[in-house]
Amino acid sequence: MNDSAPERRRLAGLLADKQVLTLPWLRAAVEAVPREQFLNPGVLLDERRAWRPITPRGTTRAEWLRLAYGAETLTTQLDGHLTADQCGKPVTGVPTSSSTDPTTVVGMIESLDLDAGHRVLEIGTGTGYSTALMCHYLGEDNVTTVEVDPEVAARADAALEAAGFSTWTVTGDGLLGHPRRAPYDRVIATCAVRRIPYSWIRQTKQGGVILATIGSWPYGTGLAKVTVNEDGTAEGRIIGRSSFMQARAQAVAPVAGDLSARTAYADSERTAKVSPLMLEEWMPAFLAQLAAPGAQFVRAATGDGTPLLYVFDPERESFAEFLAEGDGWTVRQGGPVALWDDMERALVAWQDAGAPDIDAVRLRVTAESHLYWIDAIPALRWEHRLA
C-alpha cells in the first residue's frame, strides 16, 4: 500500500524547512521509506499516568499515518516485553524501545557525513527505520545494525525485509560492536552510553567517525562526534543536546527505599554556593555528570508535599542532601566522595566563564581514559580513567 507517499513527501518538506534535512540523497530516502511499516505491531501514547495502545488494525488508516509522520518519538515497547497489540486498555510501564522522532533521526544521519560506499555500524536497531534510511543510500550490504532485544530485532528485521532491505541485523550487546564485519567507516548509536566503548574505536577505520549520546541521566546528555586517529585514540566534541534511552547493559537502577536512611550520617554540612535546582537545567546536568560520574540526581517529596533534593552515588556509598533555608540551600554530605563539592566547583567555574553551551565541550578517548574539557577553562577539565 503506497498511500503514505504524500505523507512522506510532506515530512521531507517539513524537515527541509527546519533545515534539518539538507542532503538530496537523504531526502530521497525519507520520501521512499514508509515509516508506518516500522511501527508494527503498534505504538503506546503517553497519557501521563498510563500508556494508550494504538495499533494499525485498531485505528483508521488516516490516524495511523498521522501518528507515523508526526514529529514525536513513539514508544513501541514497555518493560522490555509489552507491545501495543498485547494491551486491550491503557497500561502502566517504563519505555524500553521506541521509534525516535524523525527530526533527531535525520539530524544524526546528516551529522555522520556519509559518502557512497561507506560501511556503517548502527548500535540500537530499534524499529529499523533509521537503518532503512541508510540502506536506501549505502546499500543493504554496507549497513550492520545491532539490537540487544531479540523480539525488537526480529520485528525490525521483518520490517526491513518488507521494505526491501536484507541488511545485516544482529542480535547482541551493541557495546561490543560487531567485529565480524569490521572495520567500519562510521558508527552511530541510537542509545545513550556512559562513555564511548573502546571496542567501537577498534572497529572503526582511521579517519572514521563515531556518533553517540553520552550521559546516564534522562536529560543533560550530549551528542558526541569523534574521529578515530592513527594512534588508536579518538577525538572530537559534543555537537549538541541529545536524548536517548540508555543502553540496556548500562541502565541505571533508580535509587529507591528509605532515603532518610541513606542520608542519616553526614560528614559535613554547609551553605551551598549555587542552587541545586541548577541540576534541572540541561548544561548544568551534563557538567554534573562529568564532575561526578555515577551520581544520580533524585527528587522526592515528604508526605505534606515538601520537595526533597538529593544526589546519590550508590556504588561509592556517597550522598548530598539539600535543605531549603530561606533563599538559599544547606547541603549535607556523607560518604567517601563529596559529590556536591565536585559538582559545585564545576558549576561555579562554568558560570564564571559565561555559561558556555554544551557544544563547547571537547573530548578525547583512549584505551585507558576519557578526557573532557572546555578550552581555556582549566577548572572545566575531567579525566575518567578506566584503570
C-alpha positions as CSV (number, residue, x, y, z in Angstrom):
1,M,0.0,0.0,0.0
2,N,1.6,3.3,-1.2
3,D,-1.0,5.7,0.2
4,S,1.7,7.1,2.6
5,A,3.7,8.7,-0.3
6,P,2.1,12.1,0.2
7,E,2.8,11.9,4.0
8,R,6.4,11.0,3.3
9,R,6.8,14.0,1.0
10,R,5.2,16.2,3.5
11,L,7.6,15.0,6.2
12,A,10.6,15.6,4.0
13,G,9.4,19.1,3.2
14,L,8.9,19.9,6.9
15,L,12.4,18.6,7.8
16,A,13.9,20.6,4.9
17,D,12.1,23.8,6.1
18,K,13.6,23.3,9.5
19,Q,17.0,22.9,7.8
20,V,17.4,19.5,9.4
21,L,17.2,17.8,6.0
22,T,19.7,19.2,3.5
23,L,21.2,16.2,1.7
24,P,19.4,15.2,-1.6
25,W,20.1,11.5,-1.1
26,L,18.6,11.6,2.4
27,R,15.6,13.5,1.2
28,A,15.1,10.8,-1.4
29,A,15.3,8.2,1.4
30,V,12.8,9.9,3.6
31,E,10.4,10.2,0.7
32,A,10.9,6.5,-0.2
33,V,10.9,4.6,3.2
34,P,7.4,4.1,4.7
35,R,7.9,4.8,8.4
36,E,4.5,3.3,9.3
37,Q,5.7,-0.2,8.3
38,F,8.4,0.1,11.1
39,L,5.8,0.8,13.8
40,N,4.1,-2.6,13.8
41,P,2.5,-4.1,15.9
42,G,1.7,-0.6,17.3
43,V,2.7,2.3,19.5
44,L,1.9,3.4,23.0
45,L,0.9,7.0,23.6
46,D,1.9,8.8,26.8
47,E,-1.2,10.0,28.7
48,R,0.8,10.9,31.8
49,R,-0.4,8.2,34.2
50,A,-0.8,5.5,31.6
51,W,0.1,4.4,28.0
52,R,-2.7,4.1,25.5
53,P,-2.1,1.4,22.9
54,I,-2.7,2.2,19.2
55,T,-2.4,-0.5,16.6
56,P,-2.9,-0.2,12.8
57,R,-5.8,-2.6,13.0
58,G,-7.5,-0.7,15.8
59,T,-7.5,2.7,14.3
60,T,-8.2,4.3,10.9
61,R,-5.6,4.4,8.2
62,A,-5.6,8.2,8.3
63,E,-5.0,8.3,12.0
64,W,-2.2,5.7,11.8
65,L,-0.4,7.7,9.1
66,R,-0.9,10.9,11.1
67,L,0.9,9.3,14.0
68,A,3.6,7.7,11.8
69,Y,4.6,11.0,10.2
70,G,4.2,13.3,13.2
71,A,7.2,15.0,14.9
72,E,7.1,12.9,18.1
73,T,9.1,9.9,19.4
74,L,6.7,6.9,19.5
75,T,7.1,4.3,22.3
76,T,6.9,0.8,20.9
77,Q,7.7,-1.3,24.0
78,L,7.3,-1.2,27.8
79,D,9.2,-3.0,30.5
80,G,11.3,-5.0,28.0
81,H,8.4,-7.1,26.6
82,L,5.0,-5.3,26.4
83,T,3.8,-4.1,23.0
84,A,0.6,-2.4,21.9
85,D,-1.0,-5.4,20.4
86,Q,-0.9,-7.1,23.8
87,C,-2.8,-4.4,25.5
88,G,-6.6,-4.1,25.4
89,K,-6.6,-0.9,27.5
90,P,-4.2,1.8,28.8
91,V,-1.4,0.3,30.8
92,T,1.5,1.5,33.0
93,G,5.1,0.7,32.4
94,V,8.6,2.0,31.6
95,P,9.5,2.6,27.9
96,T,12.2,0.3,26.7
97,S,12.1,0.7,23.0
98,S,10.8,3.4,20.6
99,S,10.9,5.0,17.2
100,T,12.8,8.2,17.7
101,D,11.3,11.4,16.3
102,P,12.2,12.0,12.6
103,T,14.0,15.3,13.3
104,T,16.5,13.6,15.6
105,V,16.9,10.6,13.3
106,V,17.6,12.7,10.2
107,G,19.7,15.2,12.0
108,M,22.0,12.4,13.3
109,I,22.3,10.8,9.9
110,E,23.3,14.1,8.4
111,S,25.9,14.6,11.1
112,L,27.5,11.3,10.1
113,D,28.9,12.9,6.8
114,L,28.2,9.7,4.9
115,D,29.6,9.0,1.4
116,A,28.5,6.4,-1.1
117,G,30.3,3.1,-0.3
118,H,30.8,3.8,3.4
119,R,30.3,0.9,5.8
120,V,28.2,1.7,8.8
121,L,27.7,0.1,12.2
122,E,24.5,1.1,13.9
123,I,24.1,0.4,17.7
124,G,20.4,0.0,18.6
125,T,18.3,-1.1,15.7
126,G,15.0,-0.2,17.4
127,T,12.3,-0.3,14.8
128,G,14.8,-0.3,11.9
129,Y,13.6,3.0,10.4
130,S,16.9,4.7,10.6
131,T,18.6,1.5,9.3
132,A,16.4,1.6,6.3
133,L,17.2,5.3,5.5
134,M,20.9,4.5,5.5
135,C,20.4,1.3,3.4
136,H,18.5,3.3,0.8
137,Y,21.7,5.3,0.1
138,L,24.5,2.9,1.0
139,G,23.0,-0.4,0.0
140,E,22.0,-3.2,2.4
141,D,25.4,-4.9,2.5
142,N,27.1,-1.7,3.8
143,V,24.9,-1.4,6.9
144,T,25.3,-3.6,10.0
145,T,22.9,-3.0,12.8
146,V,22.9,-4.5,16.4
147,E,19.9,-4.8,18.7
148,V,20.1,-6.3,22.2
149,D,16.5,-7.3,22.4
150,P,15.7,-10.4,20.4
151,E,12.0,-9.5,19.9
152,V,12.8,-6.0,18.9
153,A,15.4,-7.2,16.5
154,A,13.0,-9.7,14.9
155,R,10.4,-7.1,14.3
156,A,12.9,-4.7,12.8
157,D,14.4,-7.4,10.6
158,A,10.9,-8.3,9.3
159,A,10.1,-4.6,8.6
160,L,13.4,-4.1,6.8
161,E,12.7,-7.2,4.7
162,A,9.2,-5.9,3.9
163,A,10.7,-2.6,2.8
164,G,13.2,-4.4,0.5
165,F,16.4,-4.3,2.6
166,S,18.0,-7.6,3.6
167,T,20.7,-6.0,5.7
168,W,22.9,-7.4,8.5
169,T,20.6,-7.4,11.5
170,V,22.5,-8.8,14.5
171,T,21.1,-9.6,18.0
172,G,23.6,-8.9,20.7
173,D,25.2,-6.4,23.0
174,G,25.9,-3.3,20.9
175,L,28.5,-2.1,23.4
176,L,30.7,-4.8,21.9
177,G,30.1,-3.6,18.4
178,H,30.3,-6.4,15.7
179,P,33.9,-7.3,15.0
180,R,33.0,-9.8,12.3
181,R,32.0,-7.1,9.8
182,A,34.7,-4.6,10.9
183,P,36.2,-2.2,10.0
184,Y,33.6,0.5,9.6
185,D,33.7,4.0,8.2
186,R,31.0,5.2,10.6
187,V,29.5,4.1,13.9
188,I,26.1,5.6,15.1
189,A,24.5,4.8,18.4
190,T,20.7,5.3,18.9
191,C,21.0,4.7,22.6
192,A,22.8,6.7,25.3
193,V,26.1,5.4,26.8
194,R,28.0,6.4,29.8
195,R,31.1,6.6,27.7
196,I,32.2,5.6,24.2
197,P,33.2,1.9,24.3
198,Y,36.8,1.4,23.1
199,S,35.6,-1.6,21.2
200,W,33.8,0.8,18.8
201,I,37.1,2.7,18.2
202,R,38.9,-0.5,17.5
203,Q,36.3,-1.4,14.9
204,T,36.4,2.0,13.1
205,K,38.8,2.9,10.3
206,Q,41.4,5.6,10.8
207,G,39.6,8.9,9.9
208,G,36.2,7.2,10.6
209,V,33.6,8.9,12.7
210,I,31.7,7.7,15.8
211,L,28.4,9.5,16.8
212,A,26.9,8.7,20.2
213,T,24.9,10.3,23.0
214,I,26.9,10.4,26.3
215,G,25.4,10.5,29.7
216,S,23.4,8.4,32.1
217,W,20.6,10.8,33.2
218,P,17.3,11.0,31.3
219,Y,18.3,14.6,30.3
220,G,21.5,16.6,30.4
221,T,23.2,14.4,27.8
222,G,25.2,15.4,24.8
223,L,25.8,14.1,21.3
224,A,29.5,13.3,20.9
225,K,31.1,13.2,17.4
226,V,34.7,11.9,17.4
227,T,37.2,11.0,14.7
228,V,39.4,8.0,15.1
229,N,43.1,8.8,14.9
230,E,46.1,6.7,13.5
231,D,47.3,6.0,17.1
232,G,44.0,4.3,18.1
233,T,42.6,7.3,20.0
234,A,39.5,9.3,19.1
235,E,39.0,13.0,19.5
236,G,36.1,15.4,18.9
237,R,33.5,17.4,20.7
238,I,29.9,17.4,21.8
239,I,27.9,18.8,18.9
240,G,24.6,19.4,20.6
241,R,22.0,18.2,23.1
242,S,20.6,14.7,22.6
243,S,18.4,12.3,24.5
244,F,18.1,8.6,24.1
245,M,17.2,5.6,26.2
246,Q,20.2,4.2,28.0
247,A,21.9,1.1,26.6
248,R,20.4,-1.7,28.5
249,A,23.7,-3.1,29.7
250,Q,24.3,0.3,31.3
251,A,20.8,1.1,32.5
252,V,20.8,2.8,35.9
253,A,18.7,1.3,38.7
254,P,16.6,4.1,40.3
255,V,17.6,5.0,43.9
256,A,14.7,3.6,46.0
257,G,13.9,2.7,49.5
258,D,14.2,4.7,52.7
259,L,16.1,7.9,51.5
260,S,16.4,9.1,55.1
261,A,18.4,6.0,56.0
262,R,20.7,6.7,53.1
263,T,21.3,10.3,54.4
264,A,21.3,9.5,58.1
265,Y,25.1,10.1,58.7
266,A,26.5,13.3,57.2
267,D,30.2,14.1,57.4
268,S,29.8,17.8,56.6
269,E,27.1,20.5,56.4
270,R,27.4,23.9,54.9
271,T,25.7,26.5,52.8
272,A,25.6,25.7,49.1
273,K,27.3,28.3,46.8
274,V,24.8,27.7,44.0
275,S,21.3,26.3,44.0
276,P,20.9,22.5,43.4
277,L,18.0,23.4,41.2
278,M,20.6,24.2,38.5
279,L,20.7,20.4,38.1
280,E,17.3,20.6,36.5
281,E,18.8,22.5,33.6
282,W,20.4,20.7,30.6
283,M,24.0,22.0,30.6
284,P,24.5,22.1,34.4
285,A,23.2,18.5,34.5
286,F,25.7,17.5,31.8
287,L,28.6,19.2,33.7
288,A,27.4,17.4,37.0
289,Q,27.7,14.1,35.3
290,L,31.2,14.9,34.1
291,A,32.2,16.1,37.6
292,A,30.7,13.2,39.4
293,P,30.3,10.2,37.1
294,G,28.0,7.6,38.6
295,A,26.0,10.1,40.6
296,Q,22.2,10.4,40.3
297,F,20.0,13.5,40.9
298,V,16.9,12.4,42.9
299,R,13.8,14.4,43.5
300,A,11.3,13.3,46.1
301,A,8.7,14.8,48.4
302,T,7.5,14.5,52.0
303,G,4.0,13.4,53.0
304,D,2.9,17.0,53.0
305,G,4.4,17.7,49.6
306,T,7.6,19.5,50.6
307,P,10.1,18.8,47.9
308,L,13.3,16.9,48.7
309,L,16.5,17.1,46.6
310,Y,19.4,14.6,46.7
311,V,22.5,13.5,44.8
312,F,23.4,9.8,45.4
313,D,26.2,7.6,44.2
314,P,25.2,4.2,45.5
315,E,28.3,2.4,44.2
316,R,30.6,4.8,46.1
317,E,28.2,5.0,49.1
318,S,28.1,8.8,49.0
319,F,25.3,11.3,49.1
320,A,24.4,15.0,49.2
321,E,21.1,16.2,50.7
322,F,19.8,19.7,50.1
323,L,17.7,21.6,52.6
324,A,16.0,24.8,51.6
325,E,16.9,27.7,54.0
326,G,15.2,30.9,53.1
327,D,16.5,32.0,49.7
328,G,19.4,29.6,49.9
329,W,20.3,25.9,50.4
330,T,22.1,23.9,53.0
331,V,23.9,20.8,51.8
332,R,24.7,17.8,53.9
333,Q,27.3,15.4,52.5
334,G,28.3,11.9,53.5
335,G,30.5,9.1,52.3
336,P,34.0,8.9,50.9
337,V,33.2,11.3,48.0
338,A,32.0,14.9,48.5
339,L,29.7,14.8,45.5
340,W,28.3,18.3,45.7
341,D,31.8,19.8,46.2
342,D,32.8,18.3,42.8
343,M,29.6,19.4,41.1
344,E,29.5,22.8,42.6
345,R,33.1,23.5,41.6
346,A,32.3,22.8,38.0
347,L,29.0,24.9,38.1
348,V,30.8,27.9,39.6
349,A,33.6,27.7,37.1
350,W,31.1,27.4,34.3
351,Q,29.1,30.4,35.4
352,D,32.3,32.5,35.8
353,A,33.3,31.5,32.2
354,G,30.0,33.0,30.9
355,A,28.0,29.7,30.8
356,P,29.1,28.2,27.5
357,D,26.7,25.8,25.9
358,I,27.2,22.1,25.5
359,D,28.9,22.3,22.1
360,A,31.9,23.9,23.8
361,V,32.8,20.6,25.4
362,R,35.6,18.6,23.7
363,L,36.7,15.0,24.4
364,R,39.5,12.6,23.8
365,V,39.1,8.8,24.2
366,T,41.9,6.3,24.7
367,A,42.0,2.7,25.8
368,E,42.7,3.9,29.3
369,S,40.6,7.0,29.8
370,H,38.1,9.6,28.6
371,L,39.2,13.2,28.9
372,Y,36.6,16.0,28.7
373,W,37.4,19.8,28.7
374,I,36.3,23.2,27.6
375,D,39.1,25.2,26.0
376,A,40.8,28.0,28.1
377,I,39.0,27.0,31.3
378,P,41.4,24.8,33.4
379,A,38.7,24.2,36.0
380,L,36.4,22.6,33.5
381,R,38.6,19.5,32.7
382,W,37.8,16.0,33.8
383,E,39.6,12.7,33.2
384,H,37.6,9.5,33.7
385,R,40.1,6.7,34.0
386,L,39.2,3.1,33.3
387,A,42.1,1.7,35.2
